[in-house]
C-alpha cells in the first residue's frame, strides 16, 4: 500500500514535504496553488511551486474556477519538477468556496469535467481530481464526479470520504469509498482521518490503491513509515531537521527569485515554523507555557531556544 501526504494549506511546503518523504511518504502534494494567482503573475503563488532536493516525488495541486485560468496554470506547472497535476474540488474553506473553487465544485460535476479537460489538454503531466462525497448527505455527487473525471481523461481520483458539510470532522464513509473503488476505472486514493495502523487498515480494506494522510502527519512526519510497519520509525525529534531544511529553502528562494522580497532568516523562520511548532509541542510537558512563548517568537534565536526548552 502506498501512503501519500495530503495537500495542507500553510503546512506542506518543500521543507515539510522533505521531512515526510524521509519519514516514509511515497508521494507528497504541494499546498493549494491558485490558478488565478499564476494567471496574474503572483510571485508568492509561484513560490508555492518550489521544490527542493531530497523531497522525493511531488504532485502540484491547483485550485480555481475558470477554465482559462486552469489551462494557463497547467502550462505553467513545470513538468520536470512534478509527477502529477491535481485539481482541488474538496477544500471546504470559505475563502476558497466563495470563489466557486474547492468543494463548491463538488456541486457541479459538469463544470469539473470542463476544468479537468482544460488541464489535461495543457499539460504532459497526468491529471487527477481530489474531491468529497458531495455537498451534504442529501446530495451525494461523487459518482457523477468520478464519471466526469474519467471522461475528461484524469488518471486518478482522490476521495476525502466526507461531505463538505462535515468539514474535517464526523464519520468517514468507508462504505461509499468502497463503492467508488468498485466503480472506478482509474486508481482511487482514500483520504480521511487515517491516524494509526487501525484506521489505515480500515481504509485499505475498501480496496483503494493508496492512502492519503493529512493532519496526523503534522506532529509526526514519520507516521508514514509507522503505517507501513517499520519498527521504531518516526521516533526521532524532527524539529531541528525541519528548521535546517527551512533555512536551506529560504536561501534557495532568495537565489531563484533575486527580485522578489524574501524575508530575513528571522522573519521567514518565525512565520513558517510558528504553525509547525504548535503541533510539535502539543502534549509535551509544559506545552501551555511553550505555546504562550511561541506567540511572542520573532527571531531565529528565540525559536531555537523554544526547541531546546521543549526537547532537551
C-alpha positions in Angstrom: 0.0 0.0 0.0 1.3 3.5 -0.9 0.9 6.3 1.6 0.9 9.9 0.5 1.0 13.3 2.2 -2.2 15.3 1.6 -2.0 18.9 0.4 -2.4 21.2 3.5 -2.5 24.9 3.1 0.1 26.6 5.3 1.9 23.3 6.0 3.0 21.2 3.0 5.8 23.4 1.7 9.1 21.9 0.4 10.8 21.5 3.8 7.9 19.7 5.4 7.4 17.5 2.3 11.1 16.5 2.5 10.6 15.5 6.2 7.6 13.4 5.3 9.4 11.7 2.4 12.2 10.8 4.7 9.5 9.6 7.1 8.2 7.1 4.6 5.8 9.1 2.3 5.7 7.7 -1.2 4.3 10.9 -2.7 3.5 14.4 -1.4 1.4 17.3 -2.6 2.0 21.0 -2.6 -0.1 23.4 -0.8 -3.1 24.6 -2.9 -1.7 26.8 -5.8 -4.1 29.4 -7.1 -4.6 29.2 -10.8 -5.8 32.8 -10.8 -2.7 33.8 -8.9 -0.5 32.2 -11.6 -2.5 33.8 -14.3 -2.0 37.2 -12.7 1.8 36.7 -12.2 1.8 36.5 -8.4 5.3 35.7 -7.2 4.1 34.3 -3.8 2.0 31.9 -5.7 5.0 30.7 -7.8 6.9 30.2 -4.5 4.3 27.6 -3.6 5.5 25.5 -6.5 9.1 25.5 -5.4 10.6 22.1 -4.7 14.0 21.3 -3.0 16.5 18.5 -3.4 15.7 15.3 -1.4 12.0 15.6 -1.1 11.0 12.8 -3.4 8.1 12.7 -5.9 5.8 15.7 -5.6 2.4 16.5 -7.1 1.2 20.0 -7.7 -2.3 20.9 -6.6 -4.2 23.7 -8.3 -7.4 25.4 -7.3 -9.6 27.6 -9.4 -13.0 28.0 -11.0 -12.2 29.3 -14.6 -11.1 27.1 -17.5 -8.8 29.8 -18.8 -7.0 30.2 -15.5 -6.6 26.4 -15.1 -5.4 26.0 -18.7 -2.8 28.7 -18.2 -1.8 27.3 -14.8 -1.4 23.8 -16.2 1.0 25.1 -18.8 3.0 27.0 -16.1 3.5 24.0 -13.8 7.0 22.6 -14.6 6.6 19.1 -15.9 10.2 18.3 -14.9 9.6 19.1 -11.3 6.3 17.4 -10.6 4.9 13.9 -11.3 1.2 14.8 -11.2 -1.2 17.8 -11.6 -4.2 17.8 -9.3 -7.4 19.8 -9.2 -8.8 20.6 -5.8 -12.6 20.1 -5.7 -12.8 19.4 -2.0 -11.5 22.3 0.2 -14.4 23.5 2.3 -12.9 26.8 3.5 -15.0 29.8 2.7 -12.2 31.8 1.2 -11.9 29.1 -1.5 -15.6 28.2 -2.0 -16.7 31.8 -2.3 -14.6 32.0 -5.5 -16.5 29.0 -6.8 -13.5 26.7 -6.3 -12.7 23.9 -3.9 -15.6 22.0 -2.5 -18.0 24.3 -4.4 -17.1 22.4 -7.5 -18.4 19.2 -6.0 -21.9 20.6 -6.6 -21.3 20.8 -10.4 -19.7 17.7 -12.0 -20.2 19.1 -15.5 -18.0 22.1 -14.6 -15.4 19.8 -13.0 -15.3 17.9 -16.4 -14.6 21.2 -18.2 -11.9 22.3 -15.8 -10.2 18.9 -15.8 -10.3 18.8 -19.6 -8.7 22.2 -19.8 -5.9 20.9 -17.6 -5.5 17.7 -19.5 -5.2 19.5 -22.8 -2.5 21.8 -21.5 0.0 19.6 -19.6 2.0 16.5 -20.3 1.6 15.5 -16.6 -1.1 13.0 -15.5 -4.1 15.0 -14.1 -6.1 13.9 -11.1 -9.0 15.1 -9.1 -9.3 15.5 -5.3 -12.9 15.8 -4.1 -15.5 14.8 -1.5 -18.7 12.7 -1.4 -20.8 15.8 -2.2 -22.1 18.9 -0.5 -24.1 17.1 2.2 -25.7 13.7 2.9 -28.8 14.7 1.0 -26.7 15.4 -2.1 -24.1 12.8 -3.0 -22.4 13.7 -6.2 -19.3 11.6 -6.0 -20.3 9.1 -8.7 -21.0 11.9 -11.1 -17.7 13.5 -10.2 -15.9 10.2 -10.9 -17.6 9.9 -14.2 -16.6 13.5 -15.1 -13.0 12.8 -14.1 -12.8 9.6 -16.2 -14.4 11.3 -19.3 -12.1 14.3 -19.0 -9.0 12.0 -19.1 -8.0 12.1 -15.5 -5.6 9.4 -14.4 -6.6 9.2 -10.8 -9.3 10.1 -8.3 -8.6 11.1 -4.7 -11.6 11.0 -2.4 -11.9 12.5 1.1 -14.8 10.3 2.2 -16.7 13.0 3.9 -19.3 15.5 2.8 -18.4 19.2 2.5 -20.9 19.9 5.4 -18.7 17.8 7.7 -15.6 19.9 7.2 -12.9 17.8 8.8 -15.0 16.0 11.5 -17.6 13.3 11.8 -17.6 9.8 10.4 -15.6 8.8 7.3 -17.9 7.0 4.9 -15.8 4.0 4.1 -18.8 2.1 2.6 -19.2 4.8 -0.1 -15.5 4.9 -0.7 -15.6 1.1 -1.3 -18.4 1.6 -3.8 -16.4 4.3 -5.6 -13.4 1.9 -5.8 -15.7 -0.8 -7.2 -17.0 1.5 -10.0 -13.8 3.3 -10.9 -11.7 2.6 -14.0 -8.9 4.7 -12.7 -6.8 4.4 -9.4 -8.5 5.7 -6.3 -6.8 7.2 -3.3 -8.6 7.3 0.0 -8.4 10.2 2.4 -10.0 11.0 5.8 -8.8 10.6 9.4 -6.1 8.0 8.9 -4.2 8.4 12.1 -2.8 5.0 13.0 -2.5 1.4 11.8 -6.1 0.5 12.7 -7.6 3.4 10.7 -5.2 2.7 7.8 -6.2 -1.0 7.7 -9.9 0.0 7.7 -9.3 2.3 4.7 -7.1 -0.3 2.9 -10.0 -2.8 3.2 -12.1 -0.6 0.8 -9.7 -1.6 -2.0 -8.1 1.8 -2.5 -4.8 2.0 -4.4 -3.2 4.4 -2.0 -4.0 6.1 1.3 -3.6 9.9 1.9 -2.6 11.1 5.3 -3.1 14.8 6.3 -3.3 16.2 9.8 -1.9 13.2 11.5 1.5 13.9 9.8 1.8 17.4 11.1 3.2 16.5 14.5 4.8 13.2 13.3 6.2 13.3 9.8 7.5 9.8 10.3 3.9 8.4 10.5 4.2 7.0 7.0 6.9 4.6 8.0 4.9 3.7 11.1 1.8 2.9 9.0 4.0 0.7 6.8 5.0 -1.2 9.9 8.6 -0.1 10.1 10.0 -0.8 13.5 10.9 2.2 15.5 10.1 4.6 12.7 9.1 8.2 13.4 10.6 8.3 16.9 13.3 10.9 16.3 12.8 14.6 17.0 12.1 16.2 13.6 12.1 19.8 14.7 15.8 20.7 14.4 15.9 19.0 11.0 12.8 20.8 9.9 14.3 24.2 10.9 17.5 23.4 9.0 15.6 22.4 5.8 13.5 25.6 6.2 16.6 27.8 6.2 18.0 25.9 3.2 14.7 26.5 1.4 14.8 30.3 2.2 18.3 30.5 0.7 17.0 28.7 -2.4 14.1 31.1 -2.8 16.4 34.1 -2.4 18.7 32.7 -5.1 16.0 31.8 -7.5 13.9 34.9 -7.1 16.5 37.7 -6.6 14.0 40.4 -7.4 11.3 39.2 -5.0 11.0 40.2 -1.4 12.2 37.2 0.7 12.0 37.8 4.4 15.1 37.7 6.6 16.0 34.4 8.3 14.4 35.7 11.5 11.2 36.7 9.7 11.0 33.6 7.5 11.6 31.2 10.3 9.3 32.8 12.8 6.4 32.8 10.3 7.0 29.4 8.7 7.9 27.4 11.8 5.3 29.0 14.0 2.4 26.8 12.9 4.5 23.7 13.0 5.9 24.3 16.4 2.4 24.4 17.9 1.9 20.9 16.5 5.3 19.5 17.6 4.9 20.8 21.1 1.3 19.5 21.6 1.1 17.1 24.5 4.6 17.7 25.8 5.2 18.7 29.4 4.8 22.5 29.8 3.1 22.7 26.4 0.8 25.6 27.6 3.8 27.7 28.6 5.6 26.9 25.4 2.6 27.9 23.3 2.4 31.2 25.1 6.1 31.8 24.3 5.5 30.9 20.7 3.1 33.8 20.4 6.0 36.2 21.1 8.7 34.5 18.9 10.2 36.9 16.4 13.7 35.6 15.8 15.6 32.5 14.9 17.4 32.5 18.2 14.1 32.6 20.1 12.8 29.7 18.0 15.9 27.6 18.8 15.5 28.4 22.5 11.9 27.2 22.4 13.0 24.0 20.7 15.8 23.5 23.3 13.4 24.0 26.2 10.9 21.5 24.8 13.2 18.7 23.7 16.3 18.9 25.9 
